[in-house]
């Protein structure tokens, strides 16, 4: 069985937390980018086509 000191040590370990936090931030950025591209995709396409036609 675990004693109280071992349980406290396991709870306080922070080795893997940084990687998890970076992964969550990366997922959040990816979701925001996908939503922005989805919402603005047609407008961006129109602007690019207008520029291409003007050239």
PDB file of N, CA, C and O in Angstrom:
ATOM      1  N   UNK A   1       0.822  -1.186   0.000  1.00  0.00           N
ATOM      2  CA  UNK A   1       0.000   0.000   0.000  1.00  0.00           C
ATOM      3  C   UNK A   1       0.869   1.253   0.000  1.00  0.00           C
ATOM      4  O   UNK A   1       2.002   1.258   0.480  1.00  0.00           O
ATOM      5  N   UNK A   2       0.297   2.303  -0.552  1.00  0.00           N
ATOM      6  CA  UNK A   2       0.997   3.578  -0.550  1.00  0.00           C
ATOM      7  C   UNK A   2       0.846   4.240   0.807  1.00  0.00           C
ATOM      8  O   UNK A   2      -0.210   4.179   1.437  1.00  0.00           O
ATOM      9  N   UNK A   3       1.907   4.861   1.234  1.00  0.00           N
ATOM     10  CA  UNK A   3       1.772   5.654   2.451  1.00  0.00           C
ATOM     11  C   UNK A   3       1.482   7.102   2.070  1.00  0.00           C
ATOM     12  O   UNK A   3       1.522   7.451   0.890  1.00  0.00           O
ATOM     13  N   UNK A   4       1.197   7.926   3.035  1.00  0.00           N
ATOM     14  CA  UNK A   4       0.796   9.308   2.791  1.00  0.00           C
ATOM     15  C   UNK A   4       1.884  10.100   2.073  1.00  0.00           C
ATOM     16  O   UNK A   4       1.574  10.935   1.224  1.00  0.00           O
ATOM     17  N   UNK A   5       3.147   9.855   2.394  1.00  0.00           N
ATOM     18  CA  UNK A   5       4.246  10.576   1.761  1.00  0.00           C
ATOM     19  C   UNK A   5       4.326  10.242   0.275  1.00  0.00           C
ATOM     20  O   UNK A   5       4.570  11.132  -0.540  1.00  0.00           O
ATOM     21  N   UNK A   6       4.128   8.994  -0.089  1.00  0.00           N
ATOM     22  CA  UNK A   6       4.171   8.584  -1.488  1.00  0.00           C
ATOM     23  C   UNK A   6       3.024   9.213  -2.275  1.00  0.00           C
ATOM     24  O   UNK A   6       3.219   9.654  -3.407  1.00  0.00           O
ATOM     25  N   UNK A   7       1.857   9.255  -1.696  1.00  0.00           N
ATOM     26  CA  UNK A   7       0.699   9.859  -2.358  1.00  0.00           C
ATOM     27  C   UNK A   7       0.935  11.355  -2.579  1.00  0.00           C
ATOM     28  O   UNK A   7       0.618  11.878  -3.648  1.00  0.00           O
ATOM     29  N   UNK A   8       1.475  12.033  -1.600  1.00  0.00           N
ATOM     30  CA  UNK A   8       1.771  13.467  -1.754  1.00  0.00           C
ATOM     31  C   UNK A   8       2.790  13.695  -2.857  1.00  0.00           C
ATOM     32  O   UNK A   8       2.666  14.646  -3.628  1.00  0.00           O
ATOM     33  N   UNK A   9       3.791  12.838  -2.940  1.00  0.00           N
ATOM     34  CA  UNK A   9       4.808  12.960  -3.978  1.00  0.00           C
ATOM     35  C   UNK A   9       4.185  12.773  -5.362  1.00  0.00           C
ATOM     36  O   UNK A   9       4.518  13.511  -6.290  1.00  0.00           O
ATOM     37  N   UNK A  10       3.301  11.814  -5.510  1.00  0.00           N
ATOM     38  CA  UNK A  10       2.654  11.570  -6.795  1.00  0.00           C
ATOM     39  C   UNK A  10       1.750  12.728  -7.207  1.00  0.00           C
ATOM     40  O   UNK A  10       1.669  13.068  -8.387  1.00  0.00           O
ATOM     41  N   UNK A  11       1.072  13.332  -6.235  1.00  0.00           N
ATOM     42  CA  UNK A  11       0.158  14.433  -6.527  1.00  0.00           C
ATOM     43  C   UNK A  11       0.935  15.687  -6.915  1.00  0.00           C
ATOM     44  O   UNK A  11       0.462  16.462  -7.747  1.00  0.00           O
ATOM     45  N   UNK A  12       2.090  15.901  -6.347  1.00  0.00           N
ATOM     46  CA  UNK A  12       2.855  17.124  -6.587  1.00  0.00           C
ATOM     47  C   UNK A  12       3.750  17.050  -7.823  1.00  0.00           C
ATOM     48  O   UNK A  12       4.318  18.068  -8.220  1.00  0.00           O
ATOM     49  N   UNK A  13       3.889  15.901  -8.428  1.00  0.00           N
ATOM     50  CA  UNK A  13       4.760  15.776  -9.603  1.00  0.00           C
ATOM     51  C   UNK A  13       4.196  16.601 -10.744  1.00  0.00           C
ATOM     52  O   UNK A  13       2.996  16.559 -11.017  1.00  0.00           O
ATOM     53  N   UNK A  14       5.066  17.354 -11.412  1.00  0.00           N
ATOM     54  CA  UNK A  14       4.634  18.236 -12.486  1.00  0.00           C
ATOM     55  C   UNK A  14       5.372  17.949 -13.788  1.00  0.00           C
ATOM     56  O   UNK A  14       5.415  18.810 -14.667  1.00  0.00           O
ATOM     57  N   UNK A  15       5.945  16.779 -13.931  1.00  0.00           N
ATOM     58  CA  UNK A  15       6.781  16.497 -15.085  1.00  0.00           C
ATOM     59  C   UNK A  15       6.011  16.522 -16.397  1.00  0.00           C
ATOM     60  O   UNK A  15       6.497  17.092 -17.373  1.00  0.00           O
ATOM     61  N   UNK A  16       4.836  15.928 -16.451  1.00  0.00           N
ATOM     62  CA  UNK A  16       4.103  15.827 -17.687  1.00  0.00           C
ATOM     63  C   UNK A  16       3.105  16.942 -17.927  1.00  0.00           C
ATOM     64  O   UNK A  16       2.472  16.979 -18.982  1.00  0.00           O
ATOM     65  N   UNK A  17       2.951  17.838 -16.992  1.00  0.00           N
ATOM     66  CA  UNK A  17       1.934  18.876 -17.123  1.00  0.00           C
ATOM     67  C   UNK A  17       2.277  19.885 -18.205  1.00  0.00           C
ATOM     68  O   UNK A  17       1.375  20.356 -18.898  1.00  0.00           O
ATOM     69  N   UNK A  18       3.523  20.227 -18.373  1.00  0.00           N
ATOM     70  CA  UNK A  18       3.894  21.231 -19.357  1.00  0.00           C
ATOM     71  C   UNK A  18       3.554  20.765 -20.760  1.00  0.00           C
ATOM     72  O   UNK A  18       3.012  21.537 -21.550  1.00  0.00           O
ATOM     73  N   UNK A  19       3.858  19.533 -21.083  1.00  0.00           N
ATOM     74  CA  UNK A  19       3.551  18.992 -22.396  1.00  0.00           C
ATOM     75  C   UNK A  19       2.044  18.980 -22.632  1.00  0.00           C
ATOM     76  O   UNK A  19       1.586  19.299 -23.729  1.00  0.00           O
ATOM     77  N   UNK A  20       1.290  18.625 -21.639  1.00  0.00           N
ATOM     78  CA  UNK A  20      -0.166  18.626 -21.764  1.00  0.00           C
ATOM     79  C   UNK A  20      -0.701  20.034 -21.990  1.00  0.00           C
ATOM     80  O   UNK A  20      -1.610  20.233 -22.795  1.00  0.00           O
ATOM     81  N   UNK A  21      -0.149  20.993 -21.293  1.00  0.00           N
ATOM     82  CA  UNK A  21      -0.584  22.377 -21.466  1.00  0.00           C
ATOM     83  C   UNK A  21      -0.271  22.878 -22.861  1.00  0.00           C
ATOM     84  O   UNK A  21      -1.099  23.549 -23.478  1.00  0.00           O
ATOM     85  N   UNK A  22       0.910  22.566 -23.367  1.00  0.00           N
ATOM     86  CA  UNK A  22       1.257  22.972 -24.729  1.00  0.00           C
ATOM     87  C   UNK A  22       0.344  22.304 -25.743  1.00  0.00           C
ATOM     88  O   UNK A  22      -0.039  22.929 -26.731  1.00  0.00           O
ATOM     89  N   UNK A  23      -0.008  21.061 -25.521  1.00  0.00           N
ATOM     90  CA  UNK A  23      -0.909  20.352 -26.436  1.00  0.00           C
ATOM     91  C   UNK A  23      -2.289  21.002 -26.431  1.00  0.00           C
ATOM     92  O   UNK A  23      -2.897  21.161 -27.490  1.00  0.00           O
ATOM     93  N   UNK A  24      -2.787  21.378 -25.267  1.00  0.00           N
ATOM     94  CA  UNK A  24      -4.089  22.043 -25.194  1.00  0.00           C
ATOM     95  C   UNK A  24      -4.078  23.396 -25.896  1.00  0.00           C
ATOM     96  O   UNK A  24      -5.039  23.752 -26.579  1.00  0.00           O
ATOM     97  N   UNK A  25      -3.000  24.147 -25.731  1.00  0.00           N
ATOM     98  CA  UNK A  25      -2.878  25.441 -26.407  1.00  0.00           C
ATOM     99  C   UNK A  25      -2.839  25.242 -27.916  1.00  0.00           C
ATOM    100  O   UNK A  25      -3.478  25.989 -28.657  1.00  0.00           O
ATOM    101  N   UNK A  26      -2.090  24.235 -28.377  1.00  0.00           N
ATOM    102  CA  UNK A  26      -2.003  23.947 -29.803  1.00  0.00           C
ATOM    103  C   UNK A  26      -3.359  23.559 -30.378  1.00  0.00           C
ATOM    104  O   UNK A  26      -3.717  23.995 -31.472  1.00  0.00           O
ATOM    105  N   UNK A  27      -4.107  22.751 -29.654  1.00  0.00           N
ATOM    106  CA  UNK A  27      -5.445  22.359 -30.103  1.00  0.00           C
ATOM    107  C   UNK A  27      -6.359  23.579 -30.163  1.00  0.00           C
ATOM    108  O   UNK A  27      -7.130  23.724 -31.112  1.00  0.00           O
ATOM    109  N   UNK A  28      -6.285  24.444 -29.179  1.00  0.00           N
ATOM    110  CA  UNK A  28      -7.111  25.652 -29.169  1.00  0.00           C
ATOM    111  C   UNK A  28      -6.785  26.542 -30.367  1.00  0.00           C
ATOM    112  O   UNK A  28      -7.693  27.054 -31.022  1.00  0.00           O
ATOM    113  N   UNK A  29      -5.510  26.728 -30.657  1.00  0.00           N
ATOM    114  CA  UNK A  29      -5.104  27.537 -31.813  1.00  0.00           C
ATOM    115  C   UNK A  29      -5.602  26.908 -33.104  1.00  0.00           C
ATOM    116  O   UNK A  29      -6.072  27.615 -33.995  1.00  0.00           O
ATOM    117  N   UNK A  30      -5.505  25.592 -33.218  1.00  0.00           N
ATOM    118  CA  UNK A  30      -5.961  24.903 -34.421  1.00  0.00           C
ATOM    119  C   UNK A  30      -7.472  25.071 -34.601  1.00  0.00           C
ATOM    120  O   UNK A  30      -7.938  25.304 -35.717  1.00  0.00           O
ATOM    121  N   UNK A  31      -8.228  24.955 -33.530  1.00  0.00           N
ATOM    122  CA  UNK A  31      -9.685  25.113 -33.622  1.00  0.00           C
ATOM    123  C   UNK A  31     -10.040  26.538 -34.045  1.00  0.00           C
ATOM    124  O   UNK A  31     -10.912  26.734 -34.892  1.00  0.00           O
ATOM    125  N   UNK A  32      -9.380  27.518 -33.470  1.00  0.00           N
ATOM    126  CA  UNK A  32      -9.642  28.914 -33.840  1.00  0.00           C
ATOM    127  C   UNK A  32      -9.291  29.155 -35.304  1.00  0.00           C
ATOM    128  O   UNK A  32     -10.031  29.838 -36.012  1.00  0.00           O
ATOM    129  N   UNK A  33      -8.173  28.604 -35.764  1.00  0.00           N
ATOM    130  CA  UNK A  33      -7.777  28.766 -37.164  1.00  0.00           C
ATOM    131  C   UNK A  33      -8.787  28.116 -38.103  1.00  0.00           C
ATOM    132  O   UNK A  33      -9.150  28.700 -39.124  1.00  0.00           O
ATOM    133  N   UNK A  34      -9.236  26.931 -37.770  1.00  0.00           N
ATOM    134  CA  UNK A  34     -10.212  26.236 -38.621  1.00  0.00           C
ATOM    135  C   UNK A  34     -11.527  27.017 -38.681  1.00  0.00           C
ATOM    136  O   UNK A  34     -12.118  27.154 -39.752  1.00  0.00           O
ATOM    137  N   UNK A  35     -11.979  27.523 -37.553  1.00  0.00           N
ATOM    138  CA  UNK A  35     -13.219  28.299 -37.537  1.00  0.00           C
ATOM    139  C   UNK A  35     -13.055  29.576 -38.352  1.00  0.00           C
ATOM    140  O   UNK A  35     -13.947  29.937 -39.119  1.00  0.00           O
ATOM    141  N   UNK A  36     -11.930  30.261 -38.197  1.00  0.00           N
ATOM    142  CA  UNK A  36     -11.700  31.499 -38.944  1.00  0.00           C
ATOM    143  C   UNK A  36     -11.643  31.233 -40.440  1.00  0.00           C
ATOM    144  O   UNK A  36     -12.226  31.984 -41.222  1.00  0.00           O
ATOM    145  N   UNK A  37     -10.953  30.184 -40.846  1.00  0.00           N
ATOM    146  CA  UNK A  37     -10.858  29.858 -42.264  1.00  0.00           C
ATOM    147  C   UNK A  37     -12.223  29.463 -42.815  1.00  0.00           C
ATOM    148  O   UNK A  37     -12.573  29.832 -43.936  1.00  0.00           O
ATOM    149  N   UNK A  38     -12.979  28.727 -42.044  1.00  0.00           N
ATOM    150  CA  UNK A  38     -14.316  28.321 -42.485  1.00  0.00           C
ATOM    151  C   UNK A  38     -15.226  29.527 -42.662  1.00  0.00           C
ATOM    152  O   UNK A  38     -15.949  29.619 -43.654  1.00  0.00           O
ATOM    153  N   UNK A  39     -15.195  30.448 -41.712  1.00  0.00           N
ATOM    154  CA  UNK A  39     -16.073  31.612 -41.785  1.00  0.00           C
ATOM    155  C   UNK A  39     -15.630  32.624 -42.838  1.00  0.00           C
ATOM    156  O   UNK A  39     -16.469  33.255 -43.479  1.00  0.00           O
ATOM    157  N   UNK A  40     -14.326  32.783 -43.022  1.00  0.00           N
ATOM    158  CA  UNK A  40     -13.819  33.802 -43.929  1.00  0.00           C
ATOM    159  C   UNK A  40     -13.376  33.251 -45.282  1.00  0.00           C
ATOM    160  O   UNK A  40     -12.922  34.015 -46.134  1.00  0.00           O
ATOM    161  N   UNK A  41     -13.498  31.954 -45.494  1.00  0.00           N
ATOM    162  CA  UNK A  41     -12.990  31.323 -46.710  1.00  0.00           C
ATOM    163  C   UNK A  41     -13.553  31.905 -47.984  1.00  0.00           C
ATOM    164  O   UNK A  41     -12.798  32.198 -48.911  1.00  0.00           O
ATOM    165  N   UNK A  42     -14.867  32.083 -48.056  1.00  0.00           N
ATOM    166  CA  UNK A  42     -15.491  32.621 -49.262  1.00  0.00           C
ATOM    167  C   UNK A  42     -15.092  34.069 -49.508  1.00  0.00           C
ATOM    168  O   UNK A  42     -14.885  34.466 -50.655  1.00  0.00           O
ATOM    169  N   UNK A  43     -14.984  34.851 -48.464  1.00  0.00           N
ATOM    170  CA  UNK A  43     -14.590  36.252 -48.618  1.00  0.00           C
ATOM    171  C   UNK A  43     -13.151  36.363 -49.106  1.00  0.00           C
ATOM    172  O   UNK A  43     -12.845  37.186 -49.969  1.00  0.00           O
ATOM    173  N   UNK A  44     -12.281  35.545 -48.564  1.00  0.00           N
ATOM    174  CA  UNK A  44     -10.879  35.558 -48.988  1.00  0.00           C
ATOM    175  C   UNK A  44     -10.769  35.113 -50.438  1.00  0.00           C
ATOM    176  O   UNK A  44      -9.999  35.685 -51.210  1.00  0.00           O
ATOM    177  N   UNK A  45     -11.528  34.108 -50.806  1.00  0.00           N
ATOM    178  CA  UNK A  45     -11.526  33.623 -52.184  1.00  0.00           C
ATOM    179  C   UNK A  45     -11.997  34.710 -53.145  1.00  0.00           C
ATOM    180  O   UNK A  45     -11.429  34.868 -54.225  1.00  0.00           O
ATOM    181  N   UNK A  46     -13.016  35.449 -52.767  1.00  0.00           N
ATOM    182  CA  UNK A  46     -13.524  36.538 -53.598  1.00  0.00           C
ATOM    183  C   UNK A  46     -12.480  37.626 -53.782  1.00  0.00           C
ATOM    184  O   UNK A  46     -12.289  38.123 -54.892  1.00  0.00           O
ATOM    185  N   UNK A  47     -11.811  37.996 -52.716  1.00  0.00           N
ATOM    186  CA  UNK A  47     -10.774  39.021 -52.789  1.00  0.00           C
ATOM    187  C   UNK A  47      -9.633  38.574 -53.702  1.00  0.00           C
ATOM    188  O   UNK A  47      -9.146  39.356 -54.517  1.00  0.00           O
ATOM    189  N   UNK A  48      -9.215  37.334 -53.567  1.00  0.00           N
ATOM    190  CA  UNK A  48      -8.111  36.820 -54.400  1.00  0.00           C
ATOM    191  C   UNK A  48      -8.536  36.786 -55.862  1.00  0.00           C
ATOM    192  O   UNK A  48      -7.746  37.129 -56.741  1.00  0.00           O
ATOM    193  N   UNK A  49      -9.781  36.373 -56.137  1.00  0.00           N
ATOM    194  CA  UNK A  49     -10.266  36.363 -57.518  1.00  0.00           C
ATOM    195  C   UNK A  49     -10.349  37.775 -58.094  1.00  0.00           C
ATOM    196  O   UNK A  49     -10.021  37.980 -59.262  1.00  0.00           O
ATOM    197  N   UNK A  50     -10.775  38.734 -57.308  1.00  0.00           N
ATOM    198  CA  UNK A  50     -10.823  40.129 -57.769  1.00  0.00           C
ATOM    199  C   UNK A  50      -9.433  40.645 -58.099  1.00  0.00           C
ATOM    200  O   UNK A  50      -9.252  41.335 -59.102  1.00  0.00           O
ATOM    201  N   UNK A  51      -8.462  40.326 -57.279  1.00  0.00           N
ATOM    202  CA  UNK A  51      -7.088  40.733 -57.542  1.00  0.00           C
ATOM    203  C   UNK A  51      -6.569  40.076 -58.817  1.00  0.00           C
ATOM    204  O   UNK A  51      -5.941  40.727 -59.652  1.00  0.00           O
ATOM    205  N   UNK A  52      -6.837  38.784 -58.957  1.00  0.00           N
ATOM    206  CA  UNK A  52      -6.376  38.072 -60.157  1.00  0.00           C
ATOM    207  C   UNK A  52      -7.035  38.634 -61.409  1.00  0.00           C
ATOM    208  O   UNK A  52      -6.368  38.767 -62.436  1.00  0.00           O
ATOM    209  N   UNK A  53      -8.292  38.962 -61.361  1.00  0.00           N
ATOM    210  CA  UNK A  53      -8.990  39.536 -62.524  1.00  0.00           C
ATOM    211  C   UNK A  53      -8.481  40.933 -62.854  1.00  0.00           C
ATOM    212  O   UNK A  53      -8.445  41.320 -64.022  1.00  0.00           O
ATOM    213  N   UNK A  54      -8.090  41.686 -61.840  1.00  0.00           N
ATOM    214  CA  UNK A  54      -7.579  43.044 -62.073  1.00  0.00           C
ATOM    215  C   UNK A  54      -6.204  43.017 -62.721  1.00  0.00           C
ATOM    216  O   UNK A  54      -5.827  43.967 -63.407  1.00  0.00           O
ATOM    217  N   UNK A  55      -5.461  41.961 -62.516  1.00  0.00           N
ATOM    218  CA  UNK A  55      -4.133  41.879 -63.123  1.00  0.00           C
ATOM    219  C   UNK A  55      -4.285  41.484 -64.572  1.00  0.00           C
ATOM    220  O   UNK A  55      -3.289  41.354 -65.284  1.00  0.00           O
TER     221      UNK A  55
END
